[in-house]
Each structure stands twice: as structure tokens, then as C-alpha cells.
Amino acid sequence: MNTIHTVKLKQSNMLCNRCLTNVVKALSLIEGIQELNVNLDKKLVKITYENDKLSKKVIREIINDSIVHGKVDKKIYIDNRAYRES
């Protein structure tokens, strides 16, 4: 049985609407996301998820990748194991 987790991350590198859009797209592709709140003004990402394979570190990596690369590669985010192996 999966546990419900909530993670809040301050993302100082989230600077524009494109960053926000990429973060939302990337996180929406992860299995088990139940709630997603991305606030550009506060540079805050809050996620509630039910996926015991996911960690705060992996979430931060996915967010940073989506911001730095400026795009979302759907193949990377289909499941958490695929992301970790890439």
C-alpha cells in the first residue's frame, strides 16, 4: 500500500511562465500525483502524491531538468524507474 506524501520545494530558478508550464507538464506525467500547485510569484512547488518509488530528490531533479532544458521529454517521465535510468 502506497503512502500519501506532500513535498514543498522552493525553486529559485523558476523565473517565467514557460518554466511554470514545463514544471507542470513534467510533474503531471508522474504516476500517483494527486495534487499539484506551482506558484511562480513565490517560486514554490507543492506536490501531494501516492507513489512510494518517488522521492523529494527525484522530484527536484525532474523540476530542475524541465526548467534547465526548457522542454519535457515524455519518455523520461513515463515512470519513475525510466527517469532514474536515463
PDB file with SEQRES, HELIX, SHEET and CRYST1 records, atoms N, CA, C and O in Angstrom:
SEQRES   1 A   86  MET ASN THR ILE HIS THR VAL LYS LEU LYS GLN SER ASN          
SEQRES   2 A   86  MET LEU CYS ASN ARG CYS LEU THR ASN VAL VAL LYS ALA          
SEQRES   3 A   86  LEU SER LEU ILE GLU GLY ILE GLN GLU LEU ASN VAL ASN          
SEQRES   4 A   86  LEU ASP LYS LYS LEU VAL LYS ILE THR TYR GLU ASN ASP          
SEQRES   5 A   86  LYS LEU SER LYS LYS VAL ILE ARG GLU ILE ILE ASN ASP          
SEQRES   6 A   86  SER ILE VAL HIS GLY LYS VAL ASP LYS LYS ILE TYR ILE          
SEQRES   7 A   86  ASP ASN ARG ALA TYR ARG GLU SER                              
HELIX    1 AA1 ASN A   17  SER A   28  1                                  12    
HELIX    2 AA2 LYS A   56  HIS A   69  1                                  14    
HELIX    3 AA3 LYS A   74  TYR A   77  1                                   4    
HELIX    4 AA4 ASN A   80  GLU A   85  1                                   6    
SHEET    1 AA1 3 ILE A   4  LYS A  10  0                                        
SHEET    2 AA1 3 LEU A  44  GLU A  50 -1                                        
SHEET    3 AA1 3 ILE A  33  ASN A  39 -1                                        
CRYST1    1.000    1.000    1.000  90.00  90.00  90.00 P 1           1          
ATOM      1  N   MET A   1       0.838  -1.183   0.000  1.00  0.00           N  
ATOM      2  CA  MET A   1       0.000   0.000   0.000  1.00  0.00           C  
ATOM      3  C   MET A   1       0.884   1.249   0.000  1.00  0.00           C  
ATOM      4  O   MET A   1       1.793   1.375   0.820  1.00  0.00           O  
ATOM      5  N   ASN A   2       0.613   2.154  -0.912  1.00  0.00           N  
ATOM      6  CA  ASN A   2       1.372   3.391  -1.014  1.00  0.00           C  
ATOM      7  C   ASN A   2       0.923   4.404   0.027  1.00  0.00           C  
ATOM      8  O   ASN A   2      -0.259   4.484   0.361  1.00  0.00           O  
ATOM      9  N   THR A   3       1.860   5.164   0.527  1.00  0.00           N  
ATOM     10  CA  THR A   3       1.599   6.228   1.483  1.00  0.00           C  
ATOM     11  C   THR A   3       1.448   7.538   0.730  1.00  0.00           C  
ATOM     12  O   THR A   3       2.083   7.741  -0.305  1.00  0.00           O  
ATOM     13  N   ILE A   4       0.606   8.430   1.246  1.00  0.00           N  
ATOM     14  CA  ILE A   4       0.453   9.741   0.640  1.00  0.00           C  
ATOM     15  C   ILE A   4       1.517  10.668   1.205  1.00  0.00           C  
ATOM     16  O   ILE A   4       1.673  10.787   2.420  1.00  0.00           O  
ATOM     17  N   HIS A   5       2.247  11.323   0.307  1.00  0.00           N  
ATOM     18  CA  HIS A   5       3.336  12.226   0.677  1.00  0.00           C  
ATOM     19  C   HIS A   5       3.020  13.632   0.178  1.00  0.00           C  
ATOM     20  O   HIS A   5       2.357  13.798  -0.846  1.00  0.00           O  
ATOM     21  N   THR A   6       3.493  14.635   0.899  1.00  0.00           N  
ATOM     22  CA  THR A   6       3.414  16.020   0.444  1.00  0.00           C  
ATOM     23  C   THR A   6       4.813  16.612   0.504  1.00  0.00           C  
ATOM     24  O   THR A   6       5.509  16.494   1.512  1.00  0.00           O  
ATOM     25  N   VAL A   7       5.215  17.252  -0.593  1.00  0.00           N  
ATOM     26  CA  VAL A   7       6.528  17.863  -0.700  1.00  0.00           C  
ATOM     27  C   VAL A   7       6.353  19.314  -1.122  1.00  0.00           C  
ATOM     28  O   VAL A   7       5.592  19.621  -2.039  1.00  0.00           O  
ATOM     29  N   LYS A   8       7.072  20.205  -0.434  1.00  0.00           N  
ATOM     30  CA  LYS A   8       7.122  21.616  -0.812  1.00  0.00           C  
ATOM     31  C   LYS A   8       8.565  21.945  -1.166  1.00  0.00           C  
ATOM     32  O   LYS A   8       9.486  21.660  -0.401  1.00  0.00           O  
ATOM     33  N   LEU A   9       8.749  22.544  -2.327  1.00  0.00           N  
ATOM     34  CA  LEU A   9      10.089  22.884  -2.792  1.00  0.00           C  
ATOM     35  C   LEU A   9      10.145  24.344  -3.214  1.00  0.00           C  
ATOM     36  O   LEU A   9       9.273  24.821  -3.941  1.00  0.00           O  
ATOM     37  N   LYS A  10      11.155  25.041  -2.764  1.00  0.00           N  
ATOM     38  CA  LYS A  10      11.424  26.407  -3.203  1.00  0.00           C  
ATOM     39  C   LYS A  10      12.286  26.297  -4.454  1.00  0.00           C  
ATOM     40  O   LYS A  10      13.358  25.694  -4.412  1.00  0.00           O  
ATOM     41  N   GLN A  11      11.833  26.872  -5.569  1.00  0.00           N  
ATOM     42  CA  GLN A  11      12.549  26.783  -6.837  1.00  0.00           C  
ATOM     43  C   GLN A  11      12.951  28.179  -7.300  1.00  0.00           C  
ATOM     44  O   GLN A  11      12.224  28.828  -8.052  1.00  0.00           O  
ATOM     45  N   SER A  12      14.106  28.629  -6.846  1.00  0.00           N  
ATOM     46  CA  SER A  12      14.553  29.982  -7.184  1.00  0.00           C  
ATOM     47  C   SER A  12      14.866  30.138  -8.669  1.00  0.00           C  
ATOM     48  O   SER A  12      14.908  31.261  -9.172  1.00  0.00           O  
ATOM     49  N   ASN A  13      15.087  29.028  -9.381  1.00  0.00           N  
ATOM     50  CA  ASN A  13      15.385  29.099 -10.811  1.00  0.00           C  
ATOM     51  C   ASN A  13      14.128  29.104 -11.686  1.00  0.00           C  
ATOM     52  O   ASN A  13      14.245  29.107 -12.911  1.00  0.00           O  
ATOM     53  N   MET A  14      12.948  29.104 -11.102  1.00  0.00           N  
ATOM     54  CA  MET A  14      11.690  29.168 -11.844  1.00  0.00           C  
ATOM     55  C   MET A  14      11.352  30.647 -12.050  1.00  0.00           C  
ATOM     56  O   MET A  14      10.820  31.299 -11.151  1.00  0.00           O  
ATOM     57  N   LEU A  15      11.665  31.170 -13.236  1.00  0.00           N  
ATOM     58  CA  LEU A  15      11.635  32.611 -13.451  1.00  0.00           C  
ATOM     59  C   LEU A  15      10.508  33.128 -14.343  1.00  0.00           C  
ATOM     60  O   LEU A  15      10.186  34.315 -14.294  1.00  0.00           O  
ATOM     61  N   CYS A  16       9.905  32.258 -15.156  1.00  0.00           N  
ATOM     62  CA  CYS A  16       8.933  32.762 -16.125  1.00  0.00           C  
ATOM     63  C   CYS A  16       7.780  31.769 -16.304  1.00  0.00           C  
ATOM     64  O   CYS A  16       7.787  30.675 -15.738  1.00  0.00           O  
ATOM     65  N   ASN A  17       6.800  32.175 -17.098  1.00  0.00           N  
ATOM     66  CA  ASN A  17       5.644  31.313 -17.352  1.00  0.00           C  
ATOM     67  C   ASN A  17       6.032  30.042 -18.092  1.00  0.00           C  
ATOM     68  O   ASN A  17       5.402  29.002 -17.904  1.00  0.00           O  
ATOM     69  N   ARG A  18       7.047  30.112 -18.921  1.00  0.00           N  
ATOM     70  CA  ARG A  18       7.498  28.911 -19.632  1.00  0.00           C  
ATOM     71  C   ARG A  18       8.055  27.893 -18.636  1.00  0.00           C  
ATOM     72  O   ARG A  18       7.797  26.695 -18.758  1.00  0.00           O  
ATOM     73  N   CYS A  19       8.820  28.371 -17.649  1.00  0.00           N  
ATOM     74  CA  CYS A  19       9.324  27.480 -16.589  1.00  0.00           C  
ATOM     75  C   CYS A  19       8.157  26.815 -15.867  1.00  0.00           C  
ATOM     76  O   CYS A  19       8.154  25.603 -15.649  1.00  0.00           O  
ATOM     77  N   LEU A  20       7.178  27.617 -15.505  1.00  0.00           N  
ATOM     78  CA  LEU A  20       5.999  27.113 -14.795  1.00  0.00           C  
ATOM     79  C   LEU A  20       5.307  26.041 -15.627  1.00  0.00           C  
ATOM     80  O   LEU A  20       4.971  24.973 -15.114  1.00  0.00           O  
ATOM     81  N   THR A  21       5.095  26.320 -16.900  1.00  0.00           N  
ATOM     82  CA  THR A  21       4.425  25.370 -17.792  1.00  0.00           C  
ATOM     83  C   THR A  21       5.209  24.062 -17.890  1.00  0.00           C  
ATOM     84  O   THR A  21       4.622  22.982 -17.830  1.00  0.00           O  
ATOM     85  N   ASN A  22       6.524  24.155 -18.039  1.00  0.00           N  
ATOM     86  CA  ASN A  22       7.343  22.941 -18.145  1.00  0.00           C  
ATOM     87  C   ASN A  22       7.326  22.129 -16.853  1.00  0.00           C  
ATOM     88  O   ASN A  22       7.296  20.899 -16.895  1.00  0.00           O  
ATOM     89  N   VAL A  23       7.344  22.800 -15.718  1.00  0.00           N  
ATOM     90  CA  VAL A  23       7.282  22.107 -14.427  1.00  0.00           C  
ATOM     91  C   VAL A  23       5.955  21.356 -14.304  1.00  0.00           C  
ATOM     92  O   VAL A  23       5.929  20.185 -13.926  1.00  0.00           O  
ATOM     93  N   VAL A  24       4.862  22.038 -14.624  1.00  0.00           N  
ATOM     94  CA  VAL A  24       3.538  21.399 -14.530  1.00  0.00           C  
ATOM     95  C   VAL A  24       3.449  20.211 -15.482  1.00  0.00           C  
ATOM     96  O   VAL A  24       2.953  19.151 -15.099  1.00  0.00           O  
ATOM     97  N   LYS A  25       3.921  20.371 -16.711  1.00  0.00           N  
ATOM     98  CA  LYS A  25       3.887  19.266 -17.687  1.00  0.00           C  
ATOM     99  C   LYS A  25       4.690  18.066 -17.179  1.00  0.00           C  
ATOM    100  O   LYS A  25       4.214  16.931 -17.217  1.00  0.00           O  
ATOM    101  N   ALA A  26       5.898  18.322 -16.708  1.00  0.00           N  
ATOM    102  CA  ALA A  26       6.768  17.235 -16.253  1.00  0.00           C  
ATOM    103  C   ALA A  26       6.167  16.504 -15.064  1.00  0.00           C  
ATOM    104  O   ALA A  26       6.125  15.273 -15.049  1.00  0.00           O  
ATOM    105  N   LEU A  27       5.705  17.247 -14.073  1.00  0.00           N  
ATOM    106  CA  LEU A  27       5.169  16.610 -12.868  1.00  0.00           C  
ATOM    107  C   LEU A  27       3.850  15.909 -13.137  1.00  0.00           C  
ATOM    108  O   LEU A  27       3.530  14.922 -12.475  1.00  0.00           O  
ATOM    109  N   SER A  28       3.084  16.399 -14.093  1.00  0.00           N  
ATOM    110  CA  SER A  28       1.804  15.770 -14.426  1.00  0.00           C  
ATOM    111  C   SER A  28       1.980  14.395 -15.051  1.00  0.00           C  
ATOM    112  O   SER A  28       1.047  13.593 -15.063  1.00  0.00           O  
ATOM    113  N   LEU A  29       3.166  14.122 -15.568  1.00  0.00           N  
ATOM    114  CA  LEU A  29       3.430  12.830 -16.206  1.00  0.00           C  
ATOM    115  C   LEU A  29       3.843  11.742 -15.218  1.00  0.00           C  
ATOM    116  O   LEU A  29       3.994  10.582 -15.600  1.00  0.00           O  
ATOM    117  N   ILE A  30       4.022  12.103 -13.974  1.00  0.00           N  
ATOM    118  CA  ILE A  30       4.443  11.133 -12.964  1.00  0.00           C  
ATOM    119  C   ILE A  30       3.215  10.428 -12.391  1.00  0.00           C  
ATOM    120  O   ILE A  30       2.232  11.068 -12.018  1.00  0.00           O  
ATOM    121  N   GLU A  31       3.292   9.111 -12.328  1.00  0.00           N  
ATOM    122  CA  GLU A  31       2.194   8.333 -11.755  1.00  0.00           C  
ATOM    123  C   GLU A  31       2.030   8.649 -10.274  1.00  0.00           C  
ATOM    124  O   GLU A  31       3.015   8.765  -9.544  1.00  0.00           O  
ATOM    125  N   GLY A  32       0.785   8.787  -9.835  1.00  0.00           N  
ATOM    126  CA  GLY A  32       0.494   8.941  -8.420  1.00  0.00           C  
ATOM    127  C   GLY A  32       0.355  10.374  -7.938  1.00  0.00           C  
ATOM    128  O   GLY A  32       0.062  10.598  -6.763  1.00  0.00           O  
ATOM    129  N   ILE A  33       0.561  11.362  -8.823  1.00  0.00           N  
ATOM    130  CA  ILE A  33       0.391  12.755  -8.407  1.00  0.00           C  
ATOM    131  C   ILE A  33      -1.090  13.005  -8.164  1.00  0.00           C  
ATOM    132  O   ILE A  33      -1.919  12.788  -9.048  1.00  0.00           O  
ATOM    133  N   GLN A  34      -1.415  13.461  -6.964  1.00  0.00           N  
ATOM    134  CA  GLN A  34      -2.803  13.716  -6.610  1.00  0.00           C  
ATOM    135  C   GLN A  34      -3.130  15.201  -6.598  1.00  0.00           C  
ATOM    136  O   GLN A  34      -4.248  15.601  -6.923  1.00  0.00           O  
ATOM    137  N   GLU A  35      -2.158  16.009  -6.225  1.00  0.00           N  
ATOM    138  CA  GLU A  35      -2.366  17.449  -6.185  1.00  0.00           C  
ATOM    139  C   GLU A  35      -1.066  18.133  -6.572  1.00  0.00           C  
ATOM    140  O   GLU A  35       0.017  17.721  -6.157  1.00  0.00           O  
ATOM    141  N   LEU A  36      -1.189  19.182  -7.371  1.00  0.00           N  
ATOM    142  CA  LEU A  36      -0.026  19.908  -7.857  1.00  0.00           C  
ATOM    143  C   LEU A  36      -0.329  21.391  -7.816  1.00  0.00           C  
ATOM    144  O   LEU A  36      -1.307  21.850  -8.407  1.00  0.00           O  
ATOM    145  N   ASN A  37       0.512  22.141  -7.117  1.00  0.00           N  
ATOM    146  CA  ASN A  37       0.347  23.581  -7.020  1.00  0.00           C  
ATOM    147  C   ASN A  37       1.705  24.221  -7.290  1.00  0.00           C  
ATOM    148  O   ASN A  37       2.666  24.004  -6.552  1.00  0.00           O  
ATOM    149  N   VAL A  38       1.769  25.010  -8.356  1.00  0.00           N  
ATOM    150  CA  VAL A  38       3.017  25.685  -8.720  1.00  0.00           C  
ATOM    151  C   VAL A  38       2.737  27.185  -8.699  1.00  0.00           C  
ATOM    152  O   VAL A  38       1.883  27.680  -9.435  1.00  0.00           O  
ATOM    153  N   ASN A  39       3.469  27.898  -7.845  1.00  0.00           N  
ATOM    154  CA  ASN A  39       3.280  29.336  -7.687  1.00  0.00           C  
ATOM    155  C   ASN A  39       4.537  30.046  -8.168  1.00  0.00           C  
ATOM    156  O   ASN A  39       5.584  29.987  -7.524  1.00  0.00           O  
ATOM    157  N   LEU A  40       4.417  30.723  -9.317  1.00  0.00           N  
ATOM    158  CA  LEU A  40       5.565  31.395  -9.911  1.00  0.00           C  
ATOM    159  C   LEU A  40       6.026  32.583  -9.071  1.00  0.00           C  
ATOM    160  O   LEU A  40       7.227  32.796  -8.906  1.00  0.00           O  
ATOM    161  N   ASP A  41       5.081  33.357  -8.540  1.00  0.00           N  
ATOM    162  CA  ASP A  41       5.447  34.538  -7.748  1.00  0.00           C  
ATOM    163  C   ASP A  41       6.246  34.169  -6.503  1.00  0.00           C  
ATOM    164  O   ASP A  41       7.220  34.837  -6.158  1.00  0.00           O  
ATOM    165  N   LYS A  42       5.826  33.105  -5.837  1.00  0.00           N  
ATOM    166  CA  LYS A  42       6.519  32.668  -4.616  1.00  0.00           C  
ATOM    167  C   LYS A  42       7.646  31.684  -4.915  1.00  0.00           C  
ATOM    168  O   LYS A  42       8.416  31.317  -4.027  1.00  0.00           O  
ATOM    169  N   LYS A  43       7.732  31.256  -6.191  1.00  0.00           N  
ATOM    170  CA  LYS A  43       8.726  30.257  -6.619  1.00  0.00           C  
ATOM    171  C   LYS A  43       8.623  28.984  -5.768  1.00  0.00           C  
ATOM    172  O   LYS A  43       9.621  28.440  -5.295  1.00  0.00           O  
ATOM    173  N   LEU A  44       7.384  28.538  -5.596  1.00  0.00           N  
ATOM    174  CA  LEU A  44       7.089  27.409  -4.726  1.00  0.00           C  
ATOM    175  C   LEU A  44       6.343  26.319  -5.496  1.00  0.00           C  
ATOM    176  O   LEU A  44       5.413  26.600  -6.253  1.00  0.00           O  
ATOM    177  N   VAL A  45       6.766  25.080  -5.289  1.00  0.00           N  
ATOM    178  CA  VAL A  45       6.098  23.922  -5.874  1.00  0.00           C  
ATOM    179  C   VAL A  45       5.642  23.038  -4.721  1.00  0.00           C  
ATOM    180  O   VAL A  45       6.439  22.656  -3.864  1.00  0.00           O  
ATOM    181  N   LYS A  46       4.355  22.719  -4.710  1.00  0.00           N  
ATOM    182  CA  LYS A  46       3.801  21.827  -3.684  1.00  0.00           C  
ATOM    183  C   LYS A  46       3.137  20.657  -4.401  1.00  0.00           C  
ATOM    184  O   LYS A  46       2.306  20.845  -5.290  1.00  0.00           O  
ATOM    185  N   ILE A  47       3.518  19.449  -4.000  1.00  0.00           N  
ATOM    186  CA  ILE A  47       3.027  18.234  -4.643  1.00  0.00           C  
ATOM    187  C   ILE A  47       2.529  17.266  -3.582  1.00  0.00           C  
ATOM    188  O   ILE A  47       3.198  17.032  -2.576  1.00  0.00           O  
ATOM    189  N   THR A  48       1.367  16.714  -3.812  1.00  0.00           N  
ATOM    190  CA  THR A  48       0.870  15.616  -2.994  1.00  0.00           C  
ATOM    191  C   THR A  48       0.792  14.409  -3.917  1.00  0.00           C  
ATOM    192  O   THR A  48       0.185  14.472  -4.986  1.00  0.00           O  
ATOM    193  N   TYR A  49       1.410  13.310  -3.497  1.00  0.00           N  
ATOM    194  CA  TYR A  49       1.472  12.141  -4.368  1.00  0.00           C  
ATOM    195  C   TYR A  49       1.393  10.858  -3.567  1.00  0.00           C  
ATOM    196  O   TYR A  49       1.661  10.815  -2.366  1.00  0.00           O  
ATOM    197  N   GLU A  50       1.012   9.812  -4.289  1.00  0.00           N  
ATOM    198  CA  GLU A  50       0.942   8.466  -3.721  1.00  0.00           C  
ATOM    199  C   GLU A  50       1.769   7.558  -4.625  1.00  0.00           C  
ATOM    200  O   GLU A  50       1.254   6.936  -5.553  1.00  0.00           O  
ATOM    201  N   ASN A  51       3.069   7.501  -4.327  1.00  0.00           N  
ATOM    202  CA  ASN A  51       3.997   6.721  -5.126  1.00  0.00           C  
ATOM    203  C   ASN A  51       5.244   6.525  -4.273  1.00  0.00           C  
ATOM    204  O   ASN A  51       6.070   7.432  -4.168  1.00  0.00           O  
ATOM    205  N   ASP A  52       5.387   5.366  -3.672  1.00  0.00           N  
ATOM    206  CA  ASP A  52       6.499   5.121  -2.752  1.00  0.00           C  
ATOM    207  C   ASP A  52       7.853   5.011  -3.454  1.00  0.00           C  
ATOM    208  O   ASP A  52       8.887   5.003  -2.785  1.00  0.00           O  
ATOM    209  N   LYS A  53       7.871   4.926  -4.775  1.00  0.00           N  
ATOM    210  CA  LYS A  53       9.130   4.878  -5.512  1.00  0.00           C  
ATOM    211  C   LYS A  53       9.692   6.277  -5.745  1.00  0.00           C  
ATOM    212  O   LYS A  53      10.854   6.420  -6.125  1.00  0.00           O  
ATOM    213  N   LEU A  54       8.889   7.295  -5.523  1.00  0.00           N  
ATOM    214  CA  LEU A  54       9.267   8.677  -5.770  1.00  0.00           C  
ATOM    215  C   LEU A  54       9.873   9.277  -4.506  1.00  0.00           C  
ATOM    216  O   LEU A  54       9.458   8.946  -3.395  1.00  0.00           O  
ATOM    217  N   SER A  55      10.840  10.148  -4.676  1.00  0.00           N  
ATOM    218  CA  SER A  55      11.458  10.810  -3.523  1.00  0.00           C  
ATOM    219  C   SER A  55      11.538  12.304  -3.794  1.00  0.00           C  
ATOM    220  O   SER A  55      11.372  12.755  -4.927  1.00  0.00           O  
ATOM    221  N   LYS A  56      11.793  13.057  -2.743  1.00  0.00           N  
ATOM    222  CA  LYS A  56      11.939  14.505  -2.872  1.00  0.00           C  
ATOM    223  C   LYS A  56      13.090  14.834  -3.820  1.00  0.00           C  
ATOM    224  O   LYS A  56      12.993  15.768  -4.616  1.00  0.00           O  
ATOM    225  N   LYS A  57      14.165  14.077  -3.738  1.00  0.00           N  
ATOM    226  CA  LYS A  57      15.325  14.293  -4.603  1.00  0.00           C  
ATOM    227  C   LYS A  57      14.966  14.100  -6.079  1.00  0.00           C  
ATOM    228  O   LYS A  57      15.355  14.905  -6.925  1.00  0.00           O  
ATOM    229  N   VAL A  58      14.235  13.046  -6.381  1.00  0.00           N  
ATOM    230  CA  VAL A  58      13.838  12.779  -7.767  1.00  0.00           C  
ATOM    231  C   VAL A  58      12.899  13.871  -8.267  1.00  0.00           C  
ATOM    232  O   VAL A  58      13.021  14.323  -9.405  1.00  0.00           O  
ATOM    233  N   ILE A  59      11.968  14.294  -7.427  1.00  0.00           N  
ATOM    234  CA  ILE A  59      11.053  15.369  -7.812  1.00  0.00           C  
ATOM    235  C   ILE A  59      11.839  16.634  -8.137  1.00  0.00           C  
ATOM    236  O   ILE A  59      11.576  17.288  -9.147  1.00  0.00           O  
ATOM    237  N   ARG A  60      12.789  16.975  -7.297  1.00  0.00           N  
ATOM    238  CA  ARG A  60      13.611  18.176  -7.536  1.00  0.00           C  
ATOM    239  C   ARG A  60      14.395  18.035  -8.851  1.00  0.00           C  
ATOM    240  O   ARG A  60      14.495  18.997  -9.613  1.00  0.00           O  
ATOM    241  N   GLU A  61      14.943  16.859  -9.120  1.00  0.00           N  
ATOM    242  CA  GLU A  61      15.676  16.635 -10.370  1.00  0.00           C  
ATOM    243  C   GLU A  61      14.771  16.812 -11.585  1.00  0.00           C  
ATOM    244  O   GLU A  61      15.174  17.416 -12.580  1.00  0.00           O  
ATOM    245  N   ILE A  62      13.564  16.293 -11.507  1.00  0.00           N  
ATOM    246  CA  ILE A  62      12.613  16.424 -12.613  1.00  0.00           C  
ATOM    247  C   ILE A  62      12.259  17.891 -12.833  1.00  0.00           C  
ATOM    248  O   ILE A  62      12.218  18.359 -13.970  1.00  0.00           O  
ATOM    249  N   ILE A  63      12.005  18.613 -11.745  1.00  0.00           N  
ATOM    250  CA  ILE A  63      11.688  20.040 -11.848  1.00  0.00           C  
ATOM    251  C   ILE A  63      12.857  20.792 -12.475  1.00  0.00           C  
ATOM    252  O   ILE A  63      12.667  21.564 -13.414  1.00  0.00           O  
ATOM    253  N   ASN A  64      14.056  20.573 -11.963  1.00  0.00           N  
ATOM    254  CA  ASN A  64      15.232  21.268 -12.492  1.00  0.00           C  
ATOM    255  C   ASN A  64      15.484  20.935 -13.956  1.00  0.00           C  
ATOM    256  O   ASN A  64      15.810  21.826 -14.740  1.00  0.00           O  
ATOM    257  N   ASP A  65      15.341  19.685 -14.334  1.00  0.00           N  
ATOM    258  CA  ASP A  65      15.514  19.298 -15.734  1.00  0.00           C  
ATOM    259  C   ASP A  65      14.518  20.021 -16.632  1.00  0.00           C  
ATOM    260  O   ASP A  65      14.885  20.492 -17.708  1.00  0.00           O  
ATOM    261  N   SER A  66      13.272  20.112 -16.203  1.00  0.00           N  
ATOM    262  CA  SER A  66      12.258  20.760 -17.030  1.00  0.00           C  
ATOM    263  C   SER A  66      12.531  22.255 -17.171  1.00  0.00           C  
ATOM    264  O   SER A  66      12.224  22.844 -18.208  1.00  0.00           O  
ATOM    265  N   ILE A  67      13.102  22.869 -16.146  1.00  0.00           N  
ATOM    266  CA  ILE A  67      13.426  24.304 -16.203  1.00  0.00           C  
ATOM    267  C   ILE A  67      14.689  24.528 -17.034  1.00  0.00           C  
ATOM    268  O   ILE A  67      14.697  25.370 -17.932  1.00  0.00           O  
ATOM    269  N   VAL A  68      15.740  23.794 -16.746  1.00  0.00           N  
ATOM    270  CA  VAL A  68      17.032  23.995 -17.405  1.00  0.00           C  
ATOM    271  C   VAL A  68      16.974  23.670 -18.900  1.00  0.00           C  
ATOM    272  O   VAL A  68      17.518  24.410 -19.720  1.00  0.00           O  
ATOM    273  N   HIS A  69      16.320  22.573 -19.249  1.00  0.00           N  
ATOM    274  CA  HIS A  69      16.281  22.143 -20.645  1.00  0.00           C  
ATOM    275  C   HIS A  69      15.160  22.808 -21.433  1.00  0.00           C  
ATOM    276  O   HIS A  69      15.161  22.772 -22.663  1.00  0.00           O  
ATOM    277  N   GLY A  70      14.211  23.411 -20.738  1.00  0.00           N  
ATOM    278  CA  GLY A  70      13.149  24.152 -21.408  1.00  0.00           C  
ATOM    279  C   GLY A  70      12.157  23.309 -22.164  1.00  0.00           C  
ATOM    280  O   GLY A  70      11.392  23.826 -22.979  1.00  0.00           O  
ATOM    281  N   LYS A  71      12.160  22.004 -21.904  1.00  0.00           N  
ATOM    282  CA  LYS A  71      11.204  21.117 -22.554  1.00  0.00           C  
ATOM    283  C   LYS A  71      11.005  19.884 -21.686  1.00  0.00           C  
ATOM    284  O   LYS A  71      11.759  19.636 -20.745  1.00  0.00           O  
ATOM    285  N   VAL A  72       9.983  19.124 -22.019  1.00  0.00           N  
ATOM    286  CA  VAL A  72       9.681  17.912 -21.273  1.00  0.00           C  
ATOM    287  C   VAL A  72       9.748  16.738 -22.236  1.00  0.00           C  
ATOM    288  O   VAL A  72       9.043  16.712 -23.245  1.00  0.00           O  
ATOM    289  N   ASP A  73      10.599  15.764 -21.923  1.00  0.00           N  
ATOM    290  CA  ASP A  73      10.715  14.548 -22.716  1.00  0.00           C  
ATOM    291  C   ASP A  73       9.799  13.500 -22.092  1.00  0.00           C  
ATOM    292  O   ASP A  73      10.100  12.970 -21.023  1.00  0.00           O  
ATOM    293  N   LYS A  74       8.690  13.202 -22.752  1.00  0.00           N  
ATOM    294  CA  LYS A  74       7.707  12.280 -22.185  1.00  0.00           C  
ATOM    295  C   LYS A  74       8.287  10.911 -21.889  1.00  0.00           C  
ATOM    296  O   LYS A  74       7.844  10.255 -20.946  1.00  0.00           O  
ATOM    297  N   LYS A  75       9.253  10.462 -22.653  1.00  0.00           N  
ATOM    298  CA  LYS A  75       9.847   9.141 -22.420  1.00  0.00           C  
ATOM    299  C   LYS A  75      10.522   9.079 -21.054  1.00  0.00           C  
ATOM    300  O   LYS A  75      10.493   8.040 -20.394  1.00  0.00           O  
ATOM    301  N   ILE A  76      11.115  10.159 -20.635  1.00  0.00           N  
ATOM    302  CA  ILE A  76      11.833  10.176 -19.364  1.00  0.00           C  
ATOM    303  C   ILE A  76      10.880  10.042 -18.191  1.00  0.00           C  
ATOM    304  O   ILE A  76      11.224   9.421 -17.185  1.00  0.00           O  
ATOM    305  N   TYR A  77       9.689  10.612 -18.301  1.00  0.00           N  
ATOM    306  CA  TYR A  77       8.802  10.731 -17.158  1.00  0.00           C  
ATOM    307  C   TYR A  77       7.653   9.725 -17.124  1.00  0.00           C  
ATOM    308  O   TYR A  77       6.765   9.843 -16.280  1.00  0.00           O  
ATOM    309  N   ILE A  78       7.651   8.745 -18.015  1.00  0.00           N  
ATOM    310  CA  ILE A  78       6.551   7.783 -18.032  1.00  0.00           C  
ATOM    311  C   ILE A  78       6.473   7.037 -16.713  1.00  0.00           C  
ATOM    312  O   ILE A  78       5.387   6.897 -16.152  1.00  0.00           O  
ATOM    313  N   ASP A  79       7.568   6.568 -16.220  1.00  0.00           N  
ATOM    314  CA  ASP A  79       7.564   6.012 -14.867  1.00  0.00           C  
ATOM    315  C   ASP A  79       8.871   6.374 -14.184  1.00  0.00           C  
ATOM    316  O   ASP A  79       9.865   6.686 -14.840  1.00  0.00           O  
ATOM    317  N   ASN A  80       8.858   6.330 -12.905  1.00  0.00           N  
ATOM    318  CA  ASN A  80       9.990   6.798 -12.118  1.00  0.00           C  
ATOM    319  C   ASN A  80      11.266   6.014 -12.433  1.00  0.00           C  
ATOM    320  O   ASN A  80      12.346   6.603 -12.475  1.00  0.00           O  
ATOM    321  N   ARG A  81      11.167   4.722 -12.652  1.00  0.00           N  
ATOM    322  CA  ARG A  81      12.345   3.918 -12.955  1.00  0.00           C  
ATOM    323  C   ARG A  81      12.978   4.362 -14.269  1.00  0.00           C  
ATOM    324  O   ARG A  81      14.204   4.427 -14.366  1.00  0.00           O  
ATOM    325  N   ALA A  82      12.187   4.663 -15.258  1.00  0.00           N  
ATOM    326  CA  ALA A  82      12.738   5.117 -16.540  1.00  0.00           C  
ATOM    327  C   ALA A  82      13.501   6.410 -16.343  1.00  0.00           C  
ATOM    328  O   ALA A  82      14.557   6.592 -16.949  1.00  0.00           O  
ATOM    329  N   TYR A  83      13.008   7.297 -15.528  1.00  0.00           N  
ATOM    330  CA  TYR A  83      13.713   8.556 -15.281  1.00  0.00           C  
ATOM    331  C   TYR A  83      15.043   8.294 -14.600  1.00  0.00           C  
ATOM    332  O   TYR A  83      16.058   8.872 -14.987  1.00  0.00           O  
ATOM    333  N   ARG A  84      15.056   7.451 -13.613  1.00  0.00           N  
ATOM    334  CA  ARG A  84      16.278   7.184 -12.857  1.00  0.00           C  
ATOM    335  C   ARG A  84      17.325   6.499 -13.735  1.00  0.00           C  
ATOM    336  O   ARG A  84      18.521   6.682 -13.509  1.00  0.00           O  
ATOM    337  N   GLU A  85      16.909   5.719 -14.723  1.00  0.00           N  
ATOM    338  CA  GLU A  85      17.845   5.000 -15.567  1.00  0.00           C  
ATOM    339  C   GLU A  85      18.412   5.881 -16.674  1.00  0.00           C  
ATOM    340  O   GLU A  85      19.453   5.552 -17.244  1.00  0.00           O  
ATOM    341  N   SER A  86      17.757   6.984 -16.988  1.00  0.00           N  
ATOM    342  CA  SER A  86      18.200   7.812 -18.114  1.00  0.00           C  
ATOM    343  C   SER A  86      19.362   8.685 -17.754  1.00  0.00           C  
ATOM    344  O   SER A  86      19.850   9.440 -18.595  1.00  0.00           O  
TER     345      SER A  86                                                      
END                                                                             
